[in-house]
Amino acid sequence: YVRCIQLRAAFGLTATPSRAAHTPIRWYATTGGYTDRQDNNEISNIRLAVKDNIAAKGFQTTCASNILAGTEIPFAATIVTQLRNHGMEVVGKAGMDEFGMGTHSTTSAFESVHNAHPLEKYSAGGSSGGSAVAVKEGRADIALGTDTGGSVRMPAAYTGTVGFKPSYGMLSRWGVVPYANSLDTVGFLARTVQPIREVIIGSNLYKEHDSRDPTSLPDTVRSRCTIEREGYTSSGQRLETLEGLTFGLPLEYNIEELDSRIRQGWLQALNAIQTLGGRVVPVSLPSTRNALSAYYVIAPAEAASNLAKYDGIRYGKRDTNGTSDAQDGVLYARTRGSGFGNEVKRRILLGSYTLSSEAIDNYFIQAQKVRQLVRRDFDRIFKLDNPLLDEQHFDLSEMEESIGIETKLGPAQVDFLVCPTAPTTPPLLEHVRNQTPLDLYMNDVFTVPASLAGLPAISIPMDLSIDPASEEQKLLHFGGLQLIGQYWDDARILSVAERLS
Ligand code: GLN
């Protein structure tokens, strides 16, 4: 009960439950994309919006796909149960990209999400766009999203909210529809950092292992990671200064395509860090430039494998239109043809190809090597060791050679990396619709490295104090500042992010 009161305080709620009647929100409402509880019950607790690929009892779970339209999973995801136990009430399901595949929440089979009022013409980011808009518009106090390659951080950056992707394996994924298992994490969105820190660290959610999720870190490893961090970390307390902390400025992230306002905001953030007593040092992460390509090989490969079960027989809505069910091949093709949207089909084709015997060596295996190098780059610059790895077991020089990467790394001196979340401010939805898939994938260039390495990362609003040319420009003040930390350094990253925002 005390915990619940503390949490309510963190959300700015009074200790006495307010019994305000809850207005139902329409199915995939045009301002954000929600499905709402069918009953008209009163909401007295912390309001939680849940991305539509996470099971919540009493709600449909469609993953924004025709193939799962109308599906109601008869149990709640562990994370939803845990949050309900902490006094949260699910108020709606949030719109998303189909199966989490996209960057602007526009690949939904139902209705695209768009940015919060009055910026409806702009992208809300993806794939957890509905979750971001839900908190931005005040329909929820906190929202669950999923982050495979940036899907919580990108919408946070585009809507001026906070999006946190925890260390891989920290929060349970049981009851979350998988996209790419080796990358998927459950993440949180809120208007400020504090409620997220309160939920994950303050409520000890990060300590809870789930035996039903094989990727949930086991208790022994979990407590080892936590003990290793104790004493060193601030255990999630609010920080007054950043003294003693070193922030890395990854040089490879200063790409040509970076919007000048974002570059300016990034520099301002680095100045603010120094003013607060933090030290800023340039660092090099040479494998970064290959990370995006590796991600777009690995994620579609895992997706193709995951989505094979939606055949209209084992899972998914069967398309029986026309010919008889006996013609199995036809049934599969028809079901998957009408059930999946174009982006999902593209990923399935890509993934099936890169896993095929003729291509696996050149694509999938190479991408796995790049993934190791990306992780190694991070491990080399962070002060803290990666508690999951013993570097001596890996000799990556051969891999490095085969991929042609030149190493020029400094000493392990950094506590956190600071970089933009996205290269631009939110684009117009009209522009997004005309972009090629490759242009769309490019947006994820800053978010996928942390995903490949399984590291915690947060996006907080970046201060873009540029003289706005128009009223609209003034409103479009959204850029995301990303902080990336070593594995299981979640508590500290949240404290630092809170101090910086
Ligand atoms: N935009 C990336 C993709 O389409 C990331 C999506 C995600 O994190 N779910 O795969």
Boltz pocket constraint, residues with backbone or C-beta under 6 A from the ligand:
constraints:
  - pocket:
      binder: B
      contacts: [[A, 99], [A, 100], [A, 101], [A, 102], [A, 103], [A, 126], [A, 127], [A, 146], [A, 147], [A, 148], [A, 149], [A, 150], [A, 151], [A, 152], [A, 179], [A, 299], [A, 440], [A, 444]]
      max_distance: 6.0
